[in-house]
Amino acid sequence: MISISSVIHLTKVLDVRHITYMSNSVVVVTGAGRGLGEAIALEVARQGSSVVLAGRSIEPLESVKSSIEMQGGRALVRVTDVTDSDSVAALFEDAENAFGRIDVLVNNAGIANRVNLVDLGEAEWDRIFDTNVRGMFLCSREAGRRFAIAGSGRAVNVASVFGLLGRPGYSAYCASKGAVINFTRSVAAEWARFGAQMNAVAPGYFATDINAELRADDAAMAKVMRRIPAYRMGTPDELANVVAYLALTAPDFLTGQTIAVDGGEASV
Ligand SMILES: NC(=O)c1ccc[n+]([C@@H]2O[C@H](COP(=O)([O-])OP(=O)(O)OC[C@H]3O[C@@H](n4cnc5c(N)ncnc54)[C@H](OP(=O)(O)O)[C@@H]3O)[C@@H](O)[C@H]2O)c1
């Protein structure tokens, strides 16, 4: 007969809690070199995934790869422009060649601008949509073709509370993130037929390069803080935890949803 004390001892030795959360998934993260993408890459690696780090600049990706490898994880760097279909196709081919399969895609790469509509140029509108919408489409199509054959797979799209709310000066960005949310619903309905899932997160404010200019403006920041019931910005690991949950441990029946991680901003 096994005593309670020996079970407790065994639990400690095996670190059962840790093992329960270990994943062997292969996860592609776009925009993984900094900001929220870096936090997501580090978190899924911490939970046992092999991570494919994609973005346009090689140095930050190499630095994230080193952090993952120093913690005993596995990572591959692939310089990728998500707006370019050849570059995206090469990313998925290289990832598959390196790790044998792809289980999860995190569509995180994104850009923002702040320009009133009357001053918004067509090239600027296209730049936002090319990255935030076309990039997500191209990567999801590559992943979906593989998920359909495998009969499984997950995608998590990084939208924004700006896709749920309107904000003056952000029409292109808000429209692009609204597109991410409704793309998520449509693709989830398609993929459910072959056993794959797509969900999204809608981050509120997190201190990254994307809002560096805003954070330098005290008056604008005071206004932002008044809109957030939690009266603070989120930390990247708070967002990364939710993405990792959707990517690795959520039930298959959860699909097509967008979870706001925003200190209550979109609830008021
Ligand atoms: N921070 C926030 O408060 C917040 C709030 C809501 C939503 N979001 C969303 O969260 C995501 C991550 O943003 P972040 O805050 O972490 O911003 P960030 O620090 O500026 O990071 C953006 C990432 O996207 C990559 N990227 C941009 N264009 C790309 C392209 N064409 N191809 C491949 N990679 C590209 C960048 O890498 P390279 O420049 O090297 O390519 C970078 O790694 C975005 O989708 C953003 O809209 C952020």
The ligand as an SDF file (V2000), in Angstrom:
LIG
                    3D

 48 52  0  0  0  0  0  0  0  0999 V2000
    0.8860   46.5270  -26.9470 N   0  0  0  0  0  0  0  0  0  0  0  0
   -0.3970   46.7570  -26.8960 C   0  0  0  0  0  0  0  0  0  0  0  0
   -0.8770   47.5290  -26.0520 O   0  0  0  0  0  0  0  0  0  0  0  0
   -1.3330   46.0800  -27.8620 C   0  0  0  0  0  0  0  0  0  0  0  0
   -2.7000   46.2620  -27.6750 C   0  0  0  0  0  0  0  0  0  0  0  0
   -3.5750   45.6330  -28.5320 C   0  0  0  0  0  0  0  0  0  0  0  0
   -3.1070   44.8230  -29.5600 C   0  0  0  0  0  0  0  0  0  0  0  0
   -1.7670   44.6680  -29.7230 N   0  0  0  0  0  0  0  0  0  0  0  0
   -1.3300   43.7920  -30.8160 C   0  0  0  0  0  0  0  0  0  0  0  0
   -0.3410   42.9090  -30.3460 O   0  0  0  0  0  0  0  0  0  0  0  0
    0.5020   42.5080  -31.4340 C   0  0  0  0  0  0  0  0  0  0  0  0
    1.9480   42.6590  -31.0170 C   0  0  0  0  0  0  0  0  0  0  0  0
    2.2050   44.0360  -30.8130 O   0  0  0  0  0  0  0  0  0  0  0  0
    3.2780   44.5930  -29.7720 P   0  0  0  0  0  0  0  0  0  0  0  0
    2.5610   45.4760  -28.8390 O   0  0  0  0  0  0  0  0  0  0  0  0
    4.1210   43.4980  -29.2420 O   0  0  0  0  0  0  0  0  0  0  0  0
    4.0880   45.5450  -30.7570 O   0  0  0  0  0  0  0  0  0  0  0  0
    5.6240   45.6180  -31.1830 P   0  0  0  0  0  0  0  0  0  0  0  0
    6.4940   45.5430  -29.9840 O   0  0  0  0  0  0  0  0  0  0  0  0
    5.7170   46.8060  -32.0740 O   0  0  0  0  0  0  0  0  0  0  0  0
    5.8390   44.2650  -32.0150 O   0  0  0  0  0  0  0  0  0  0  0  0
    5.2990   44.0800  -33.2830 C   0  0  0  0  0  0  0  0  0  0  0  0
    5.9330   42.8390  -33.8730 C   0  0  0  0  0  0  0  0  0  0  0  0
    5.3860   42.5930  -35.1720 O   0  0  0  0  0  0  0  0  0  0  0  0
    6.4600   42.3270  -36.0670 C   0  0  0  0  0  0  0  0  0  0  0  0
    6.0690   42.7070  -37.4250 N   0  0  0  0  0  0  0  0  0  0  0  0
    5.5890   43.8840  -37.8580 C   0  0  0  0  0  0  0  0  0  0  0  0
    5.3860   43.8550  -39.1870 N   0  0  0  0  0  0  0  0  0  0  0  0
    5.7360   42.6000  -39.6100 C   0  0  0  0  0  0  0  0  0  0  0  0
    5.7540   41.9510  -40.8660 C   0  0  0  0  0  0  0  0  0  0  0  0
    5.3670   42.5720  -41.9930 N   0  0  0  0  0  0  0  0  0  0  0  0
    6.1730   40.6760  -40.9080 N   0  0  0  0  0  0  0  0  0  0  0  0
    6.5710   40.0320  -39.7950 C   0  0  0  0  0  0  0  0  0  0  0  0
    6.5800   40.5870  -38.5790 N   0  0  0  0  0  0  0  0  0  0  0  0
    6.1690   41.8730  -38.4900 C   0  0  0  0  0  0  0  0  0  0  0  0
    7.6220   43.1480  -35.5200 C   0  0  0  0  0  0  0  0  0  0  0  0
    8.8810   42.6170  -35.8890 O   0  0  0  0  0  0  0  0  0  0  0  0
    9.7720   43.2220  -37.0980 P   0  0  0  0  0  0  0  0  0  0  0  0
    9.5830   44.7160  -37.0790 O   0  0  0  0  0  0  0  0  0  0  0  0
   11.1540   42.7710  -36.8190 O   0  0  0  0  0  0  0  0  0  0  0  0
    9.2110   42.5820  -38.3090 O   0  0  0  0  0  0  0  0  0  0  0  0
    7.4310   42.9740  -34.0130 C   0  0  0  0  0  0  0  0  0  0  0  0
    8.0380   41.7940  -33.5740 O   0  0  0  0  0  0  0  0  0  0  0  0
    0.0810   43.3720  -32.6260 C   0  0  0  0  0  0  0  0  0  0  0  0
   -0.7650   42.6290  -33.4700 O   0  0  0  0  0  0  0  0  0  0  0  0
   -0.6790   44.5250  -31.9790 C   0  0  0  0  0  0  0  0  0  0  0  0
   -1.6130   45.1050  -32.8340 O   0  0  0  0  0  0  0  0  0  0  0  0
   -0.8720   45.2770  -28.9160 C   0  0  0  0  0  0  0  0  0  0  0  0
  1  2  1  0
  2  3  2  0
  2  4  1  0
  4  5  1  0
  4 48  2  0
  5  6  2  0
  6  7  1  0
  7  8  2  0
  8  9  1  0
  8 48  1  0
  9 10  1  0
  9 46  1  0
 10 11  1  0
 11 12  1  0
 11 44  1  0
 12 13  1  0
 13 14  1  0
 14 15  2  0
 14 16  1  0
 14 17  1  0
 17 18  1  0
 18 19  2  0
 18 20  1  0
 18 21  1  0
 21 22  1  0
 22 23  1  0
 23 24  1  0
 23 42  1  0
 24 25  1  0
 25 26  1  0
 25 36  1  0
 26 27  1  0
 26 35  1  0
 27 28  2  0
 28 29  1  0
 29 30  1  0
 29 35  2  0
 30 31  1  0
 30 32  2  0
 32 33  1  0
 33 34  2  0
 34 35  1  0
 36 37  1  0
 36 42  1  0
 37 38  1  0
 38 39  2  0
 38 40  1  0
 38 41  1  0
 42 43  1  0
 44 45  1  0
 44 46  1  0
 46 47  1  0
M  CHG  2   8   1  16  -1
M  END
$$$$
